[in-house]
Amino acid sequence: MAEVHVATWQRAYRGLIPDDYLNSLSVDDRESTWREILEKKACELWVAAEDNSHELAGWVAFGKCRDADQSASVGELWAIYVAPNYWSSGVGRTLWLAARTRLIERGFTEVTLWCLAGNERADRFYRNAGFLSTSTKNKFELGGAILEEVRYHARLAPSTPGAGETPATAGSDSSRSQAASRAPGPLTSPRHQ
Ligand SMILES: CC(C)(COP(=O)(O)OP(=O)(O)OC[C@H]1O[C@@H](n2cnc3c(N)ncnc32)[C@H](O)[C@@H]1OP(=O)(O)O)[C@@H](O)C(=O)NCCC(=O)NCCS
């Protein structure tokens, strides 16, 4: 999981986050951070893995929205990361639909997420999934650079799935992998940890 996290950051955020910061990312550091996070049980974590090799293709973390201005009926897609060699093969969509199904089961009627401004692949992915960017933005410092993140929003009514979506059950097949297991666990980290 930490390996996917670091590899994905270094590929997806090149040009958006300073190189020195990206090059200094450590799998060991990420692993210990995730160990701590997973002990706190604040969110659900689902992973997608190859059927045969069980190689981890990606993961999604979601739960109650952490933003103070949102009501209890609002969920949040806390993070979704697909290993670069699996991009554009449906893994992200499978993970999102699994998360969406669980959020609806848990009674959330809306969902938000934060996305780094300029992350065009993610922006396209989220729009295809039915999200819209909002005017709510946040600036933060990372690696000596001031970055901006944008809040996205989608409704979760089961009868009105987002564009291009068909409601799926968790674990439904994609072409190369499936959402394979659910690790109950928490995520209390900063959004861009
Ligand atoms: C954004 C992200 C999660 C999307 O995951 P993904 O697995 O690449 O997404 P999908 O494959 O489900 O869909 C993306 C594209 O693949 C296409 N696709 C989906 N299933 C496909 C399939 N079976 N065969 C071919 N193409 C397919 C989609 O039409 C879509 O096309 P587009 O890229 O032209 O828009 C992933 O790219 C990622 O981890 N990015 C880096 C991290 C990141 O930015 N995370 C979000 C932080 S806010």
The ligand as a MOL file (V3000), in Angstrom:
LIG
                    3D

  0  0  0     0  0            999 V3000
M  V30 BEGIN CTAB
M  V30 COUNTS 48 50 0 0 0
M  V30 BEGIN ATOM
M  V30 1 C -7.2290 9.1450 -10.7400 0
M  V30 2 C -7.1060 7.6330 -10.6480 0
M  V30 3 C -7.4920 7.1540 -9.2760 0
M  V30 4 C -8.0340 7.0050 -11.7020 0
M  V30 5 O -7.8650 5.6000 -11.6480 0
M  V30 6 P -7.7930 4.7400 -12.9980 0
M  V30 7 O -7.7120 3.3290 -12.5670 0
M  V30 8 O -6.7270 5.2540 -13.8800 0
M  V30 9 O -9.2090 5.0780 -13.5990 0
M  V30 10 P -10.0650 4.1920 -14.6150 0
M  V30 11 O -9.1910 3.2780 -15.3880 0
M  V30 12 O -11.1720 3.5710 -13.8580 0
M  V30 13 O -10.6530 5.3050 -15.5470 0
M  V30 14 C -9.7510 6.2330 -16.1320 0
M  V30 15 C -9.7180 6.0880 -17.6290 0
M  V30 16 O -9.6290 4.7410 -18.0500 0
M  V30 17 C -10.6870 4.4590 -18.9760 0
M  V30 18 N -11.0390 3.0680 -18.7440 0
M  V30 19 C -11.7580 2.6120 -17.7400 0
M  V30 20 N -11.8930 1.2810 -17.8410 0
M  V30 21 C -11.2020 0.9080 -18.9290 0
M  V30 22 C -10.9330 -0.3260 -19.5550 0
M  V30 23 N -11.4500 -1.4620 -19.0710 0
M  V30 24 N -10.1420 -0.3580 -20.6360 0
M  V30 25 C -9.6370 0.7760 -21.1200 0
M  V30 26 N -9.8630 2.0020 -20.5830 0
M  V30 27 C -10.6460 2.0490 -19.5090 0
M  V30 28 C -11.7490 5.4070 -18.6060 0
M  V30 29 O -12.6420 5.6470 -19.6870 0
M  V30 30 C -10.9350 6.6180 -18.2910 0
M  V30 31 O -10.5210 7.2280 -19.4870 0
M  V30 32 P -9.7480 8.6200 -19.4830 0
M  V30 33 O -8.4500 8.4500 -18.7280 0
M  V30 34 O -9.5420 8.9230 -20.9270 0
M  V30 35 O -10.6400 9.6040 -18.7950 0
M  V30 36 C -5.6700 7.1460 -10.9630 0
M  V30 37 O -5.3060 7.5590 -12.2380 0
M  V30 38 C -4.6530 7.5840 -9.9530 0
M  V30 39 O -4.3820 6.8880 -8.9770 0
M  V30 40 N -4.0570 8.7700 -10.1870 0
M  V30 41 C -3.0050 9.2680 -9.3430 0
M  V30 42 C -3.4550 9.5320 -7.9210 0
M  V30 43 C -4.5200 10.5570 -7.8580 0
M  V30 44 O -4.4690 11.5800 -8.5060 0
M  V30 45 N -5.5030 10.2540 -7.0150 0
M  V30 46 C -6.5680 11.1760 -6.7580 0
M  V30 47 C -6.1090 12.1210 -5.7080 0
M  V30 48 S -7.3090 13.4070 -5.4490 0
M  V30 END ATOM
M  V30 BEGIN BOND
M  V30 1 1 1 2
M  V30 2 1 2 3
M  V30 3 1 2 4
M  V30 4 1 2 36
M  V30 5 1 4 5
M  V30 6 1 5 6
M  V30 7 2 6 7
M  V30 8 1 6 8
M  V30 9 1 6 9
M  V30 10 1 9 10
M  V30 11 2 10 11
M  V30 12 1 10 12
M  V30 13 1 10 13
M  V30 14 1 13 14
M  V30 15 1 14 15
M  V30 16 1 15 16
M  V30 17 1 15 30
M  V30 18 1 16 17
M  V30 19 1 17 18
M  V30 20 1 17 28
M  V30 21 1 18 19
M  V30 22 1 18 27
M  V30 23 2 19 20
M  V30 24 1 20 21
M  V30 25 1 21 22
M  V30 26 2 21 27
M  V30 27 1 22 23
M  V30 28 2 22 24
M  V30 29 1 24 25
M  V30 30 2 25 26
M  V30 31 1 26 27
M  V30 32 1 28 29
M  V30 33 1 28 30
M  V30 34 1 30 31
M  V30 35 1 31 32
M  V30 36 2 32 33
M  V30 37 1 32 34
M  V30 38 1 32 35
M  V30 39 1 36 37
M  V30 40 1 36 38
M  V30 41 2 38 39
M  V30 42 1 38 40
M  V30 43 1 40 41
M  V30 44 1 41 42
M  V30 45 1 42 43
M  V30 46 2 43 44
M  V30 47 1 43 45
M  V30 48 1 45 46
M  V30 49 1 46 47
M  V30 50 1 47 48
M  V30 END BOND
M  V30 END CTAB
M  END
